Amino acid sequence: MVSIKQIVFAAAAAGSAPFAAHAADMSFSPPIIAEEAIPQEIGSGWYLRGDVGYSVAAKPSVSFPADQTVGLSNVRTSNQPVFGIGAGYKFNEWLRADVTADFLSDRKINWSRAGGCYGMVSCPSDVSNSATQSMYPFLANLYLDLGNYEGFTPYVGGGLGVAFVRTRQASYSQSAVTNSTPGATYIAANDITFATKERFSFAAAAMAGFSYDLGSGIALDAGYKYLYLDKSEAAPGRETITTVTNANPTANPATAGSTSTRIVDAPGVVQFRDHSFHQFRVGLRYYLN
């Protein structure tokens, strides 16, 4: 006689058979584990840069028309702010390169000469001169990063390129010269205004500084830059010469003095050589990762 217990076990086995067969047909799929994203170090890939600074200028050498360099003295030049932008690429943790464009705002160059004048045999007075210049250096630069120390990365670098230089408002002014000889004719004033001249000049630079990782692909950059430009010049202009003939008080009757003014082409150009600048700069680099 079949017991109730046997009937219950048989029913349970019959009911579970389809599920067991279906489970046997199912293939086993292992769980998918997402790989953990590894953040890239700052300094890899393309970057943009921008900086500002202050440029301390050294005295350039000055060449006068007709080689009037005797008695050159007191060359003075003003300092100026500098602004720069650029784009670059970091090849590895040690090497990166960029191209930059800078703007050096207007600076004034003043110089004087004791004695001697343009186109004159002798001129005992001092001669004062001035010019205004603006400069736009364009450089290709290569840097060596010297390791990362708690977020700080020191570097050294160098660059070569050209600079667009505009020289304007160049002028020459001779203070009055006197000659007490009765009846003598002398030049009392001589003023030259040179024309604006634009030209490209060879440019080179050396850099040293450090960057600091601010996070989010941004690095603070602070450093020193030495900039050298080959030469610039002012174009020939116009010369105004005022000539005076002394009165002759010993004549009978006494003769009065006379003054005449003439305008001629200025002799030659004024040329500036060996521009050098010591720049202290701070800026940001933004990496496009």
Helices and strands as residue ranges (DSSP letters): H 4-25, E 45-57, E 61-63, G 65-67, E 72-77, E 80-90, E 95-114, E 126-145, E 152-174, E 185-195, E 197-215, E 218-245, E 258-265, E 270-287
